[in-house]
Amino acid sequence: MPNRVLPVLGLLALALVWLLELGVIQPNRIVPGTGHGLWSAVGGAGAGLVSLILAGCVVLSLLPVRRRYLPLLALVGLSLALLPLLLEVFAGRHLPEDAPYARSSIGAGFWCLLFLLSLMLIEILGRLGSGRGLQLLILAVISGSWLWFLRSDGLESLSLVREFNARPDKFEQAFWTHMALAFGAVGISACLAFLLALKMIRSVVWRRPILGAVSFLQTIPSLAVFGLLIAPLSALAAAFPALQAIGIRGIGWAPALLALVAYSLLPMVRNTFVALTEVPESLADAGRGMGMNERQLFFKLKLPLALPVMVEGVRITTIQAIGLTAVAALIGAGGFGSFIFQGLGQAAMDLVLLGALPTIALALLADALLTMLAAILKPTPATA
């Protein structure tokens, strides 16, 4: 069966990498630089090699044999792993040695190439029906290669790397703050959602009020929630100095955590309630026939069957919380959002990327891991 997705992605990547700038040379972190296309950036040999690889991907994807996906996987995976080499060659060719503040930046062509190759890799893995082990191995190899290039001297002139090297301690602090806020909110909301879902199951009267309340919280804009929490938390901190001593005040982590928990409740409550109520009653009757009491039915039957759907709610909530935590930097909560807003204020786009890229990476990693967890927990005839 012909694959129409891979040829389109390959041709689009080939066109965009030639039409757009692969990299930019800036005299400093703020002044706009000079863009370079593929030929100018990496030379004729490099441009020819990139074109040959992309054309090879297109040709392989058009072959009417299923075995084409294995060489395609190797070609696309290797291309993604070695993609930073283009930036290293570009910097070596164009960065002036007598300009200490000059730096190289990533152009739109490189971002498009990275994005389209990633889509091709996802499509190939889907066509192969690969297991989780192979997917994790490929992810580890590509990530390891990128980390090796970023830690090498060849990319030290990259503007993004320079922004990181100027503030490594702040980056580490932002990472742990972002993780604590996002996953702390997910953990708290998961516990609350589980209790609220149980209340809705046991009492029909509470279903509409609970769902209405968590749905209403979801409709309030995030910045409005952060702003609304400043006044009451400031008043509490003024009335009870002990709260202020542990960091609970109008700005900082406290209003951010409360807002994130409020936003996380709806998908958690909805998925938990649906998961627990959709367990077939015939299975519960069979369990009762085996002598199980209600507690045993819940923990040994209903909860294991409901876990995949509940994890799906956790996945949605986690991705949402990771993104909203970046916005919480506006009220002094810290995290990667602090780099984003500092970069916007200083017109330093690479500083913006220093906050945005880790946020995106965290969300994608959480999505992949929780999707795998849901697949592992899904009952099969062997585990039922």
Buried (B, 14 or more C-beta within 10 A) or exposed (E): EEBEBBBBBBBBBBEBBBEBBBBBBBBEBEEEBEBBBBBBBBBEEBBEEBBEBBEBBBEBBBBEEEEBBEEBBEBBBBBBBBBBBBBBBBBEBBBEEEEEEBBBBBBBBBEBBBBBBBBBBBBBBEBBEBEEEEBEEBBEBBBEBBEEBBEEEBBBBBBBBBBBEEBEEBBEBBBEBBBBBBBBBBEBBBEBBBEBBBBBBEEEEEBEEBBEBBEEBBEEEBEEBBBEBBEEBBEBBEEEEEBBEEEBBBBBBBBBBBBBBBBBBBBBBBBBBBBBEEBEEEBBEEBBEEEBEEEEBBEEBBBBBBBBBBBBBBBBBBBBBBBBBBBBBBBBBBBBBBBBBBBEEEEBBBBBBBBBBBBBEBBBEBBBEBBBBBEEBEEEEEEE
